[in-house]
Amino acid sequence: MTHQTTTVDGLAVQFREVWAHNLEHEFAHIRKIIHKFPCIAMDTEFPGIVARPIGQFKSTTDYHFHTLRCNVDLLKIIQLGLSFHDNQGKLPPGVCTWQFNFKFDLGEDMFAQDSIELLQKSGIDFVQHQERGIDPTDFGVLLITSGLVLCNNVKWLSFHSGYDFAYLLKILTAHPLPVSEEKFFRLVHTYFPCIYDIKYMIKSCKNLKGGLNDVADALNVARVGPQHTAGSDSLLTGLAFFKLKSVYFDDCIDDVKYRGILYGLNVPYQNASSGPRQGEE
């Protein structure tokens, strides 16, 4: 089912809603376009923060990592948005954004109430997620063989994305996250060899700060669809990345400085908060 058709830079683009019944069909479509459109902008929606680690921690980032780890291990992903671009930032004709809706039961699964209320206000229907949602195991099997992961030529574009990649790792490995941050990043870089996190990149950009909406507004990039839905947020992330690359980086990003670093978790910004982005997208 097509969620929405709109125009971006004169090109008609479509969002595709993905549930359990059309999961395999939509992955077949994605496998056909990934070679021509190998830049994947990604966003997730998840049920907030329900736990804090106790004990002594080596640093602020160590505390943030263990907060991430214990919450991702306890909780379930709700939505994943993937938007595809070519290396120049162009979108594929027709469907460019897929919004994957996972099985989630408000009567059984853990969540933070404020996060769920925010998602409900954005239009997420949890009855549909309970009845029609995707089993993460089924999604993981298709993702591992899709050509999207474990590929050096595929670029993943994100914003403040430690939690996003943590939830994907949990799905891909079907195991709890590693206890150490070093092992966590080893897995991240294995499955996602090329990552760019806009939130980290804008530390080098004068006059750019805040959440995804703030950055997109400063770059004059318009949102398509409602905020706090993974499909809309992923498309905005991709459009903002290529505008940022053009305006602030002269279309040439220093991979030594920016590739593979997730804001708030890696050593260069030890004092950055790596909490989830609710209210910040």
Accessible surface in RSA format (square Angstrom, percent):
REM  Atomic radii and reference values for relative SASA: ProtOr
REM  Chains: A
REM  Algorithm: Lee & Richards
REM  Probe-radius: 1.40
REM  Slices: 20
REM RES _ NUM      All-atoms   Total-Side   Main-Chain    Non-polar    All polar
REM                ABS   REL    ABS   REL    ABS   REL    ABS   REL    ABS   REL
RES MET A   1   132.50  68.6 102.27  67.7  30.24  72.0  74.82  63.6  57.69  76.4
RES THR A   2    51.31  36.5  29.64  30.1  21.67  51.6  20.50  27.5  30.82  46.6
RES HIS A   3    80.92  44.2  55.58  38.6  25.35  64.8  41.63  42.9  39.29  45.7
RES GLN A   4    63.31  35.4  56.43  41.2   6.89  16.4  23.65  50.3  39.66  30.1
RES THR A   5    80.38  57.2  53.04  53.8  27.34  65.2  41.81  56.2  38.57  58.3
RES THR A   6    37.34  26.6  27.81  28.2   9.53  22.7  11.45  15.4  25.89  39.1
RES THR A   7    86.64  61.6  65.23  66.1  21.41  51.0  37.61  50.5  49.03  74.1
RES VAL A   8    17.57  11.6  12.82  11.6   4.75  11.4  16.01  13.9   1.57   4.2
RES ASP A   9   145.51 101.9  99.32  98.9  46.19 109.2  42.40  99.8 103.11 102.8
RES GLY A  10    72.37  89.2   0.00   N/A  72.37  89.2  33.17  91.0  39.20  87.8
RES LEU A  11    63.47  35.3  61.92  44.3   1.55   3.9  63.47  44.6   0.00   0.0
RES ALA A  12    57.94  53.3  51.35  79.2   6.59  15.0  51.36  72.3   6.59  17.4
RES VAL A  13     0.00   0.0   0.00   0.0   0.00   0.0   0.00   0.0   0.00   0.0
RES GLN A  14    52.34  29.3  52.34  38.2   0.00   0.0   0.72   1.5  51.61  39.1
RES PHE A  15     3.54   1.8   3.54   2.2   0.00   0.0   3.54   2.1   0.00   0.0
RES ARG A  16    46.05  19.3  45.92  23.4   0.13   0.3   1.33   1.8  44.71  27.1
RES GLU A  17    15.37   8.8  15.04  11.4   0.33   0.8   3.38   6.5  11.98   9.8
RES VAL A  18     0.00   0.0   0.00   0.0   0.00   0.0   0.00   0.0   0.00   0.0
RES TRP A  19    19.33   7.8  19.33   9.4   0.00   0.0  18.86  10.1   0.47   0.8
RES ALA A  20    55.46  51.0  37.69  58.2  17.77  40.4  38.74  54.6  16.72  44.3
RES HIS A  21   135.09  73.8  92.59  64.4  42.50 108.7  80.79  83.3  54.29  63.2
RES ASN A  22    16.13  11.1  14.45  14.0   1.67   4.0  14.30  34.4   1.82   1.8
RES LEU A  23     6.87   3.8   6.76   4.8   0.11   0.3   6.76   4.7   0.11   0.3
RES GLU A  24   126.46  72.6 121.85  92.2   4.62  11.0  35.48  68.6  90.99  74.3
RES HIS A  25   126.66  69.2 117.54  81.7   9.12  23.3  90.13  92.9  36.53  42.5
RES GLU A  26     6.09   3.5   6.09   4.6   0.00   0.0   0.00   0.0   6.09   5.0
RES PHE A  27     0.00   0.0   0.00   0.0   0.00   0.0   0.00   0.0   0.00   0.0
RES ALA A  28    35.15  32.3  33.30  51.4   1.85   4.2  33.83  47.6   1.32   3.5
RES HIS A  29    57.34  31.3  54.60  37.9   2.74   7.0  33.27  34.3  24.06  28.0
RES ILE A  30     0.00   0.0   0.00   0.0   0.00   0.0   0.00   0.0   0.00   0.0
RES ARG A  31    90.76  38.1  83.19  42.4   7.58  18.0  32.26  44.1  58.51  35.5
RES LYS A  32   166.05  81.0 135.56  83.2  30.49  72.6  86.37  77.7  79.67  84.9
RES ILE A  33    23.24  13.2  21.20  15.8   2.04   4.9  23.24  16.7   0.00   0.0
RES ILE A  34     4.93   2.8   4.39   3.3   0.54   1.3   4.39   3.2   0.54   1.5
RES HIS A  35   146.47  80.1 123.84  86.1  22.63  57.9  85.69  88.3  60.77  70.7
RES LYS A  36   160.42  78.3 146.39  89.8  14.03  33.4  94.75  85.3  65.67  70.0
RES PHE A  37    27.50  13.8  27.50  17.0   0.00   0.0  27.50  16.7   0.00   0.0
RES PRO A  38     8.61   6.3   8.61   7.9   0.00   0.0   8.61   7.1   0.00   0.0
RES CYS A  39     1.62   1.2   1.62   1.8   0.00   0.0   0.00   0.0   1.62   1.7
RES ILE A  40     0.00   0.0   0.00   0.0   0.00   0.0   0.00   0.0   0.00   0.0
RES ALA A  41     0.00   0.0   0.00   0.0   0.00   0.0   0.00   0.0   0.00   0.0
RES MET A  42     1.33   0.7   0.05   0.0   1.28   3.1   0.05   0.0   1.28   1.7
RES ASP A  43     5.46   3.8   5.46   5.4   0.00   0.0   0.09   0.2   5.37   5.4
RES THR A  44     0.00   0.0   0.00   0.0   0.00   0.0   0.00   0.0   0.00   0.0
RES GLU A  45     4.13   2.4   3.76   2.8   0.37   0.9   0.37   0.7   3.76   3.1
RES PHE A  46     2.54   1.3   2.35   1.5   0.19   0.5   2.35   1.4   0.19   0.5
RES PRO A  47     0.00   0.0   0.00   0.0   0.00   0.0   0.00   0.0   0.00   0.0
RES GLY A  48     0.89   1.1   0.00   N/A   0.89   1.1   0.61   1.7   0.29   0.6
RES ILE A  49    36.07  20.5  18.10  13.5  17.98  43.3  18.10  13.0  17.98  48.8
RES VAL A  50    50.97  33.5  11.53  10.4  39.44  95.0  21.03  18.3  29.94  81.2
RES ALA A  51    29.05  26.7  20.81  32.1   8.24  18.7  28.40  40.0   0.65   1.7
RES ARG A  52   141.23  59.3 119.23  60.8  22.00  52.4  49.36  67.5  91.86  55.7
RES PRO A  53    26.92  19.6  10.59   9.7  16.33  59.3  19.20  15.9   7.72  48.0
RES ILE A  54   166.06  94.5 142.12 105.9  23.94  57.7 146.08 105.2  19.98  54.2
RES GLY A  55    61.24  75.5   0.00   N/A  61.24  75.5  34.42  94.5  26.82  60.1
RES GLN A  56   185.63 103.8 152.16 111.2  33.47  79.7  58.44 124.4 127.19  96.5
RES PHE A  57    62.23  31.1  29.55  18.3  32.68  85.0  32.58  19.8  29.65  84.8
RES LYS A  58   189.07  92.2 148.84  91.3  40.23  95.8 101.09  91.0  87.98  93.7
RES SER A  59    40.92  34.6  25.19  33.6  15.74  36.3  32.57  69.4   8.35  11.7
RES THR A  60    62.69  44.6  51.95  52.7  10.74  25.6  27.42  36.8  35.27  53.3
RES THR A  61     9.37   6.7   9.37   9.5   0.00   0.0   0.05   0.1   9.33  14.1
RES ASP A  62    16.38  11.5  16.28  16.2   0.11   0.3   3.47   8.2  12.91  12.9
RES TYR A  63    66.68  31.1  66.68  37.9   0.00   0.0  49.57  37.3  17.11  21.1
RES HIS A  64    29.98  16.4  28.94  20.1   1.04   2.7  21.72  22.4   8.27   9.6
RES PHE A  65     0.08   0.0   0.08   0.1   0.00   0.0   0.08   0.1   0.00   0.0
RES HIS A  66    28.65  15.7  28.27  19.7   0.38   1.0  11.97  12.3  16.68  19.4
RES THR A  67     3.06   2.2   3.06   3.1   0.00   0.0   3.06   4.1   0.00   0.0
RES LEU A  68     0.00   0.0   0.00   0.0   0.00   0.0   0.00   0.0   0.00   0.0
RES ARG A  69    54.30  22.8  54.30  27.7   0.00   0.0   0.00   0.0  54.30  32.9
RES CYS A  70    29.46  22.3  25.63  28.6   3.83   9.0  27.79  70.4   1.68   1.8
RES ASN A  71     0.26   0.2   0.26   0.2   0.00   0.0   0.26   0.6   0.00   0.0
RES VAL A  72     0.00   0.0   0.00   0.0   0.00   0.0   0.00   0.0   0.00   0.0
RES ASP A  73    45.39  31.8  23.11  23.0  22.29  52.7  16.91  39.8  28.49  28.4
RES LEU A  74    88.37  49.2  66.77  47.8  21.60  54.3  68.85  48.4  19.53  52.6
RES LEU A  75     1.39   0.8   0.00   0.0   1.39   3.5   1.28   0.9   0.11   0.3
RES LYS A  76    93.92  45.8  90.53  55.5   3.39   8.1  55.26  49.7  38.66  41.2
RES ILE A  77     5.12   2.9   2.92   2.2   2.20   5.3   2.92   2.1   2.20   6.0
RES ILE A  78     0.00   0.0   0.00   0.0   0.00   0.0   0.00   0.0   0.00   0.0
RES GLN A  79     5.01   2.8   5.01   3.7   0.00   0.0   0.00   0.0   5.01   3.8
RES LEU A  80     1.01   0.6   1.01   0.7   0.00   0.0   1.01   0.7   0.00   0.0
RES GLY A  81     0.00   0.0   0.00   N/A   0.00   0.0   0.00   0.0   0.00   0.0
RES LEU A  82     0.35   0.2   0.35   0.2   0.00   0.0   0.35   0.2   0.00   0.0
RES SER A  83     0.00   0.0   0.00   0.0   0.00   0.0   0.00   0.0   0.00   0.0
RES PHE A  84     0.00   0.0   0.00   0.0   0.00   0.0   0.00   0.0   0.00   0.0
RES HIS A  85     0.10   0.1   0.10   0.1   0.00   0.0   0.05   0.1   0.05   0.1
RES ASP A  86    24.70  17.3  24.70  24.6   0.00   0.0   8.62  20.3  16.08  16.0
RES ASN A  87    66.06  45.6  58.83  56.8   7.23  17.4  18.49  44.5  47.57  46.0
RES GLN A  88   137.94  77.1 107.75  78.7  30.19  71.9  53.14 113.1  84.81  64.3
RES GLY A  89    14.19  17.5   0.00   N/A  14.19  17.5   3.39   9.3  10.80  24.2
RES LYS A  90   144.63  70.6 138.28  84.8   6.35  15.1  86.60  77.9  58.03  61.8
RES LEU A  91    13.12   7.3   5.22   3.7   7.90  19.9   5.22   3.7   7.90  21.3
RES PRO A  92     2.65   1.9   2.65   2.4   0.00   0.0   2.65   2.2   0.00   0.0
RES PRO A  93   100.05  72.9  87.44  79.7  12.61  45.8  87.71  72.4  12.35  76.7
RES GLY A  94    30.18  37.2   0.00   N/A  30.18  37.2  25.11  68.9   5.07  11.4
RES VAL A  95     5.47   3.6   3.26   2.9   2.22   5.3   3.26   2.8   2.22   6.0
RES CYS A  96     0.00   0.0   0.00   0.0   0.00   0.0   0.00   0.0   0.00   0.0
RES THR A  97     0.06   0.0   0.03   0.0   0.03   0.1   0.03   0.0   0.03   0.0
RES TRP A  98     0.00   0.0   0.00   0.0   0.00   0.0   0.00   0.0   0.00   0.0
RES GLN A  99    11.76   6.6  11.69   8.5   0.07   0.2   2.02   4.3   9.74   7.4
RES PHE A 100     0.00   0.0   0.00   0.0   0.00   0.0   0.00   0.0   0.00   0.0
RES ASN A 101     1.95   1.3   1.95   1.9   0.00   0.0   0.00   0.0   1.95   1.9
RES PHE A 102     0.24   0.1   0.24   0.2   0.00   0.0   0.24   0.1   0.00   0.0
RES LYS A 103    89.75  43.8  87.92  53.9   1.82   4.3  67.09  60.4  22.65  24.1
RES PHE A 104     0.00   0.0   0.00   0.0   0.00   0.0   0.00   0.0   0.00   0.0
RES ASP A 105    28.16  19.7  28.16  28.0   0.00   0.0   9.41  22.1  18.75  18.7
RES LEU A 106    59.32  33.0  43.94  31.4  15.39  38.7  44.15  31.0  15.17  40.8
RES GLY A 107    73.15  90.2   0.00   N/A  73.15  90.2  37.16 102.0  35.99  80.6
RES GLU A 108   147.56  84.7 111.20  84.1  36.36  86.6  38.37  74.2 109.19  89.2
RES ASP A 109    22.29  15.6  12.60  12.5   9.69  22.9   5.95  14.0  16.34  16.3
RES MET A 110    95.64  49.5  84.18  55.7  11.46  27.3  72.94  62.0  22.70  30.1
RES PHE A 111    58.02  29.0  36.94  22.9  21.08  54.8  36.94  22.4  21.08  60.3
RES ALA A 112    16.88  15.5  10.47  16.2   6.41  14.6  16.88  23.8   0.00   0.0
RES GLN A 113   101.58  56.8  94.59  69.1   6.99  16.6  50.81 108.1  50.77  38.5
RES ASP A 114   102.95  72.1  92.85  92.4  10.09  23.9  42.02  98.9  60.93  60.8
RES SER A 115     6.17   5.2   4.74   6.3   1.43   3.3   1.38   2.9   4.79   6.7
RES ILE A 116     2.33   1.3   2.33   1.7   0.00   0.0   2.33   1.7   0.00   0.0
RES GLU A 117    75.78  43.5  74.68  56.5   1.10   2.6  19.34  37.4  56.44  46.1
RES LEU A 118    48.48  27.0  46.23  33.1   2.25   5.6  47.86  33.6   0.62   1.7
RES LEU A 119     0.60   0.3   0.60   0.4   0.00   0.0   0.60   0.4   0.00   0.0
RES GLN A 120    82.40  46.1  66.67  48.7  15.73  37.4  21.39  45.5  61.01  46.3
RES LYS A 121   177.76  86.7 137.28  84.2  40.48  96.4  90.97  81.9  86.80  92.5
RES SER A 122    19.45  16.4   5.75   7.7  13.69  31.5   8.10  17.2  11.35  15.9
RES GLY A 123    60.47  74.6   0.00   N/A  60.47  74.6  34.61  95.0  25.86  57.9
RES ILE A 124    12.42   7.1   1.33   1.0  11.10  26.7   6.19   4.5   6.23  16.9
RES ASP A 125    69.67  48.8  60.13  59.8   9.55  22.6  28.89  68.0  40.79  40.7
RES PHE A 126    12.07   6.0   5.91   3.7   6.16  16.0   5.97   3.6   6.10  17.5
RES VAL A 127    88.83  58.5  88.10  79.8   0.73   1.7  88.66  77.0   0.16   0.4
RES GLN A 128    52.17  29.2  52.17  38.1   0.00   0.0  12.37  26.3  39.80  30.2
RES HIS A 129     2.50   1.4   2.50   1.7   0.00   0.0   0.29   0.3   2.21   2.6
RES GLN A 130    86.05  48.1  78.92  57.7   7.12  17.0  10.30  21.9  75.75  57.5
RES GLU A 131   121.14  69.6  87.62  66.3  33.53  79.8  36.15  69.9  84.99  69.4
RES ARG A 132    85.73  36.0  79.25  40.4   6.48  15.4  41.29  56.4  44.44  26.9
RES GLY A 133     2.27   2.8   0.00   N/A   2.27   2.8   0.00   0.0   2.27   5.1
RES ILE A 134     0.39   0.2   0.36   0.3   0.04   0.1   0.39   0.3   0.00   0.0
RES ASP A 135    60.62  42.5  58.25  58.0   2.37   5.6  10.95  25.8  49.67  49.5
RES PRO A 136    43.16  31.5  42.81  39.0   0.36   1.3  43.09  35.6   0.07   0.4
RES THR A 137    92.63  65.9  85.03  86.2   7.60  18.1  58.44  78.5  34.19  51.7
RES ASP A 138    78.56  55.0  75.03  74.7   3.53   8.4  15.96  37.6  62.59  62.4
RES PHE A 139     0.00   0.0   0.00   0.0   0.00   0.0   0.00   0.0   0.00   0.0
RES GLY A 140     6.52   8.0   0.00   N/A   6.52   8.0   4.87  13.4   1.65   3.7
RES VAL A 141    92.48  60.9  89.18  80.7   3.31   8.0  91.68  79.7   0.80   2.2
RES LEU A 142    29.93  16.7  29.93  21.4   0.00   0.0  29.93  21.0   0.00   0.0
RES LEU A 143     0.74   0.4   0.74   0.5   0.00   0.0   0.74   0.5   0.00   0.0
RES ILE A 144    62.08  35.3  49.76  37.1  12.32  29.7  49.76  35.8  12.32  33.4
RES THR A 145    96.38  68.6  70.23  71.2  26.15  62.3  68.41  91.9  27.97  42.3
RES SER A 146     3.94   3.3   0.00   0.0   3.94   9.1   0.74   1.6   3.21   4.5
RES GLY A 147    28.30  34.9   0.00   N/A  28.30  34.9  21.78  59.8   6.52  14.6
RES LEU A 148     0.55   0.3   0.00   0.0   0.55   1.4   0.00   0.0   0.55   1.5
RES VAL A 149     3.71   2.4   0.00   0.0   3.71   8.9   0.18   0.2   3.53   9.6
RES LEU A 150    89.30  49.7  60.64  43.4  28.66  72.1  62.52  43.9  26.78  72.1
RES CYS A 151    34.95  26.4  30.23  33.7   4.73  11.1   6.18  15.7  28.77  31.0
RES ASN A 152   117.12  80.8 101.26  97.9  15.86  38.2  27.72  66.7  89.40  86.4
RES ASN A 153    92.77  64.0  81.24  78.5  11.54  27.8  46.41 111.7  46.36  44.8
RES VAL A 154     2.56   1.7   2.50   2.3   0.06   0.1   2.50   2.2   0.06   0.2
RES LYS A 155    63.56  31.0  63.56  39.0   0.00   0.0  38.22  34.4  25.34  27.0
RES TRP A 156     1.41   0.6   1.41   0.7   0.00   0.0   0.85   0.5   0.56   0.9
RES LEU A 157     0.08   0.0   0.00   0.0   0.08   0.2   0.00   0.0   0.08   0.2
RES SER A 158     0.00   0.0   0.00   0.0   0.00   0.0   0.00   0.0   0.00   0.0
RES PHE A 159     6.57   3.3   4.53   2.8   2.04   5.3   4.53   2.7   2.04   5.8
RES HIS A 160    13.59   7.4  10.88   7.6   2.71   6.9  10.88  11.2   2.71   3.2
RES SER A 161     0.00   0.0   0.00   0.0   0.00   0.0   0.00   0.0   0.00   0.0
RES GLY A 162     3.01   3.7   0.00   N/A   3.01   3.7   1.54   4.2   1.47   3.3
RES TYR A 163     4.33   2.0   4.32   2.5   0.01   0.0   3.30   2.5   1.03   1.3
RES ASP A 164     0.44   0.3   0.44   0.4   0.00   0.0   0.00   0.0   0.44   0.4
RES PHE A 165     0.06   0.0   0.06   0.0   0.00   0.0   0.06   0.0   0.00   0.0
RES ALA A 166     0.00   0.0   0.00   0.0   0.00   0.0   0.00   0.0   0.00   0.0
RES TYR A 167     2.27   1.1   2.19   1.2   0.08   0.2   1.74   1.3   0.53   0.7
RES LEU A 168     0.56   0.3   0.56   0.4   0.00   0.0   0.56   0.4   0.00   0.0
RES LEU A 169     0.71   0.4   0.71   0.5   0.00   0.0   0.71   0.5   0.00   0.0
RES LYS A 170    51.18  25.0  49.14  30.2   2.04   4.9  43.41  39.1   7.78   8.3
RES ILE A 171    19.07  10.9   6.82   5.1  12.26  29.5  11.86   8.5   7.21  19.6
RES LEU A 172    20.72  11.5   0.00   0.0  20.72  52.1   0.27   0.2  20.46  55.0
RES THR A 173    30.57  21.7  16.34  16.6  14.23  33.9  18.53  24.9  12.04  18.2
RES ALA A 174    84.47  77.7  51.45  79.4  33.02  75.1  62.83  88.5  21.65  57.3
RES HIS A 175   121.19  66.2 116.50  81.0   4.69  12.0  84.27  86.8  36.92  43.0
RES PRO A 176    96.85  70.6  82.11  74.8  14.74  53.6  84.82  70.0  12.03  74.8
RES LEU A 177     7.72   4.3   1.65   1.2   6.07  15.3   1.95   1.4   5.77  15.5
RES PRO A 178    23.69  17.3  12.08  11.0  11.61  42.2  23.65  19.5   0.05   0.3
RES VAL A 179   102.53  67.5  99.26  89.9   3.28   7.9  99.26  86.2   3.28   8.9
RES SER A 180    42.57  36.0  36.94  49.3   5.63  13.0  41.09  87.5   1.48   2.1
RES GLU A 181    38.91  22.3  33.85  25.6   5.07  12.1  18.90  36.6  20.01  16.3
RES GLU A 182   123.05  70.6 109.79  83.1  13.25  31.6  45.91  88.8  77.13  63.0
RES LYS A 183   117.11  57.1 115.87  71.1   1.24   2.9  58.56  52.7  58.55  62.4
RES PHE A 184     0.00   0.0   0.00   0.0   0.00   0.0   0.00   0.0   0.00   0.0
RES PHE A 185    19.08   9.5  19.01  11.8   0.07   0.2  19.08  11.6   0.00   0.0
RES ARG A 186   134.67  56.5 126.04  64.3   8.63  20.6  68.74  94.0  65.93  40.0
RES LEU A 187    55.54  30.9  55.30  39.6   0.25   0.6  55.53  39.0   0.02   0.0
RES VAL A 188     0.00   0.0   0.00   0.0   0.00   0.0   0.00   0.0   0.00   0.0
RES HIS A 189    72.66  39.7  64.41  44.8   8.25  21.1  47.19  48.6  25.47  29.6
RES THR A 190    71.12  50.6  58.88  59.7  12.24  29.2  47.03  63.2  24.09  36.4
RES TYR A 191    32.32  15.1  32.32  18.4   0.00   0.0   3.92   2.9  28.40  35.0
RES PHE A 192     0.09   0.0   0.00   0.0   0.09   0.2   0.00   0.0   0.09   0.3
RES PRO A 193    24.86  18.1  14.60  13.3  10.26  37.3  15.98  13.2   8.88  55.2
RES CYS A 194     2.59   2.0   2.59   2.9   0.00   0.0   0.01   0.0   2.57   2.8
RES ILE A 195     0.00   0.0   0.00   0.0   0.00   0.0   0.00   0.0   0.00   0.0
RES TYR A 196     9.76   4.6   9.76   5.6   0.00   0.0   2.35   1.8   7.41   9.1
RES ASP A 197     0.51   0.4   0.00   0.0   0.51   1.2   0.00   0.0   0.51   0.5
RES ILE A 198     0.00   0.0   0.00   0.0   0.00   0.0   0.00   0.0   0.00   0.0
RES LYS A 199    23.72  11.6  23.66  14.5   0.06   0.2   6.38   5.7  17.34  18.5
RES TYR A 200    13.30   6.2  12.67   7.2   0.62   1.6   3.16   2.4  10.13  12.5
RES MET A 201     0.13   0.1   0.13   0.1   0.00   0.0   0.13   0.1   0.00   0.0
RES ILE A 202     6.20   3.5   4.13   3.1   2.07   5.0   4.13   3.0   2.07   5.6
RES LYS A 203   102.70  50.1  67.86  41.6  34.85  83.0  25.59  23.0  77.11  82.1
RES SER A 204    56.72  47.9  16.45  22.0  40.27  92.8  22.78  48.5  33.94  47.5
RES CYS A 205    10.69   8.1   1.88   2.1   8.81  20.7   2.61   6.6   8.07   8.7
RES LYS A 206   167.13  81.5 151.64  93.0  15.50  36.9 103.68  93.3  63.45  67.6
RES ASN A 207   124.74  86.0  87.95  85.0  36.80  88.6  33.31  80.2  91.43  88.4
RES LEU A 208    10.95   6.1   1.25   0.9   9.70  24.4   1.62   1.1   9.33  25.1
RES LYS A 209   168.34  82.1 160.93  98.7   7.41  17.6 105.78  95.2  62.55  66.6
RES GLY A 210    26.99  33.3   0.00   N/A  26.99  33.3  22.96  63.0   4.03   9.0
RES GLY A 211     2.38   2.9   0.00   N/A   2.38   2.9   0.30   0.8   2.08   4.7
RES LEU A 212     1.29   0.7   1.29   0.9   0.00   0.0   1.29   0.9   0.00   0.0
RES ASN A 213    38.61  26.6  37.85  36.6   0.76   1.8  19.72  47.5  18.90  18.3
RES ASP A 214    80.27  56.2  72.47  72.1   7.80  18.5  16.63  39.1  63.64  63.5
RES VAL A 215     0.36   0.2   0.00   0.0   0.36   0.9   0.36   0.3   0.00   0.0
RES ALA A 216     1.58   1.5   1.58   2.4   0.00   0.0   1.58   2.2   0.00   0.0
RES ASP A 217   102.33  71.7  87.17  86.8  15.16  35.8  30.15  71.0  72.18  72.0
RES ALA A 218    59.77  55.0  22.53  34.8  37.24  84.7  35.35  49.8  24.42  64.7
RES LEU A 219     7.14   4.0   3.26   2.3   3.88   9.8   6.58   4.6   0.56   1.5
RES ASN A 220   131.40  90.6 100.49  97.1  30.91  74.4  29.63  71.3 101.77  98.4
RES VAL A 221    18.20  12.0   9.18   8.3   9.02  21.7  13.15  11.4   5.05  13.7
RES ALA A 222    78.82  72.5  62.71  96.8  16.10  36.6  71.23 100.3   7.59  20.1
RES ARG A 223    62.44  26.2  33.23  16.9  29.20  69.5  30.71  42.0  31.73  19.2
RES VAL A 224    18.58  12.2  13.52  12.2   5.06  12.2  16.71  14.5   1.87   5.1
RES GLY A 225    22.98  28.3   0.00   N/A  22.98  28.3   8.46  23.2  14.52  32.5
RES PRO A 226    59.85  43.6  48.79  44.5  11.06  40.2  59.41  49.0   0.45   2.8
RES GLN A 227    58.10  32.5  51.02  37.3   7.08  16.8  12.77  27.2  45.33  34.4
RES HIS A 228    15.34   8.4  15.34  10.7   0.00   0.0   7.64   7.9   7.70   9.0
RES THR A 229    10.37   7.4  10.37  10.5   0.00   0.0   8.51  11.4   1.87   2.8
RES ALA A 230     0.00   0.0   0.00   0.0   0.00   0.0   0.00   0.0   0.00   0.0
RES GLY A 231     0.00   0.0   0.00   N/A   0.00   0.0   0.00   0.0   0.00   0.0
RES SER A 232     0.77   0.7   0.28   0.4   0.49   1.1   0.28   0.6   0.49   0.7
RES ASP A 233     0.00   0.0   0.00   0.0   0.00   0.0   0.00   0.0   0.00   0.0
RES SER A 234     0.00   0.0   0.00   0.0   0.00   0.0   0.00   0.0   0.00   0.0
RES LEU A 235     0.82   0.5   0.82   0.6   0.00   0.0   0.82   0.6   0.00   0.0
RES LEU A 236     2.46   1.4   1.24   0.9   1.22   3.1   1.89   1.3   0.57   1.5
RES THR A 237     1.52   1.1   1.52   1.5   0.00   0.0   0.00   0.0   1.52   2.3
RES GLY A 238     0.00   0.0   0.00   N/A   0.00   0.0   0.00   0.0   0.00   0.0
RES LEU A 239    26.33  14.7  21.74  15.6   4.60  11.6  22.91  16.1   3.42   9.2
RES ALA A 240     0.07   0.1   0.07   0.1   0.00   0.0   0.07   0.1   0.00   0.0
RES PHE A 241     4.81   2.4   4.81   3.0   0.00   0.0   4.81   2.9   0.00   0.0
RES PHE A 242    26.57  13.3  21.71  13.4   4.86  12.6  22.10  13.4   4.47  12.8
RES LYS A 243    74.09  36.1  70.38  43.2   3.71   8.8  52.99  47.7  21.10  22.5
RES LEU A 244     0.00   0.0   0.00   0.0   0.00   0.0   0.00   0.0   0.00   0.0
RES LYS A 245    41.55  20.3  41.55  25.5   0.00   0.0   7.29   6.6  34.26  36.5
RES SER A 246    55.30  46.7  44.62  59.6  10.67  24.6  13.66  29.1  41.64  58.3
RES VAL A 247    83.19  54.7  55.04  49.8  28.15  67.8  61.16  53.1  22.04  59.8
RES TYR A 248    82.23  38.4  51.19  29.1  31.04  80.8  33.39  25.1  48.84  60.2
RES PHE A 249    26.39  13.2  17.01  10.5   9.38  24.4  22.62  13.7   3.77  10.8
RES ASP A 250   124.78  87.4 104.29 103.8  20.49  48.5  33.47  78.8  91.31  91.1
RES ASP A 251    92.08  64.5  74.76  74.4  17.32  41.0  24.88  58.5  67.20  67.0
RES CYS A 252    97.67  73.9  82.96  92.5  14.71  34.6  25.89  65.6  71.77  77.4
RES ILE A 253    24.49  13.9   6.56   4.9  17.93  43.2   6.56   4.7  17.93  48.7
RES ASP A 254    75.41  52.8  65.36  65.1  10.06  23.8  31.64  74.5  43.77  43.6
RES ASP A 255    59.95  42.0  50.94  50.7   9.02  21.3  23.04  54.2  36.92  36.8
RES VAL A 256   143.50  94.4 115.61 104.7  27.88  67.2 123.49 107.3  20.01  54.3
RES LYS A 257   102.22  49.9  94.82  58.2   7.40  17.6  60.22  54.2  42.01  44.7
RES TYR A 258     9.42   4.4   9.14   5.2   0.28   0.7   4.75   3.6   4.68   5.8
RES ARG A 259    88.89  37.3  74.20  37.8  14.69  35.0  15.85  21.7  73.04  44.3
RES GLY A 260     6.50   8.0   0.00   N/A   6.50   8.0   5.56  15.3   0.94   2.1
RES ILE A 261    24.53  14.0  24.42  18.2   0.11   0.3  24.42  17.6   0.11   0.3
RES LEU A 262     0.32   0.2   0.00   0.0   0.32   0.8   0.00   0.0   0.32   0.9
RES TYR A 263    22.20  10.4  21.68  12.3   0.52   1.4   1.63   1.2  20.57  25.4
RES GLY A 264     1.28   1.6   0.00   N/A   1.28   1.6   0.00   0.0   1.28   2.9
RES LEU A 265     2.65   1.5   0.00   0.0   2.65   6.7   0.00   0.0   2.65   7.1
RES ASN A 266    27.89  19.2  23.19  22.4   4.70  11.3   5.74  13.8  22.15  21.4
RES VAL A 267   112.50  74.0 106.87  96.8   5.63  13.6 107.95  93.8   4.55  12.3
RES PRO A 268    76.10  55.5  41.01  37.4  35.09 127.6  52.16  43.1  23.94 148.8
RES TYR A 269    67.36  31.4  63.47  36.1   3.89  10.1  40.33  30.3  27.03  33.3
RES GLN A 270    82.60  46.2  78.46  57.3   4.14   9.8  15.54  33.1  67.06  50.9
RES ASN A 271   136.80  94.3 112.12 108.4  24.67  59.4  34.04  81.9 102.76  99.3
RES ALA A 272    11.13  10.2   2.11   3.2   9.02  20.5   9.58  13.5   1.55   4.1
RES SER A 273    62.79  53.1  58.39  77.9   4.40  10.1  40.70  86.7  22.09  30.9
RES SER A 274     3.42   2.9   1.55   2.1   1.87   4.3   1.34   2.9   2.08   2.9
RES GLY A 275    18.95  23.4   0.00   N/A  18.95  23.4  17.69  48.5   1.26   2.8
RES PRO A 276    34.93  25.5  15.41  14.1  19.52  70.9  15.90  13.1  19.03 118.3
RES ARG A 277     5.08   2.1   3.13   1.6   1.95   4.6   1.51   2.1   3.56   2.2
RES GLN A 278    58.61  32.8  34.03  24.9  24.58  58.5  24.95  53.1  33.66  25.5
RES GLY A 279    60.37  74.4   0.00   N/A  60.37  74.4  28.26  77.5  32.11  71.9
RES GLU A 280    50.54  29.0  41.64  31.5   8.90  21.2  21.36  41.3  29.18  23.8
RES GLU A 281     4.98   2.9   4.87   3.7   0.11   0.3   1.45   2.8   3.53   2.9
END  Absolute sums over single chains surface
CHAIN  1 A    12054.3       9515.1       2539.2       6399.4       5654.9
END  Absolute sums over all chains
TOTAL         12054.3       9515.1       2539.2       6399.4       5654.9
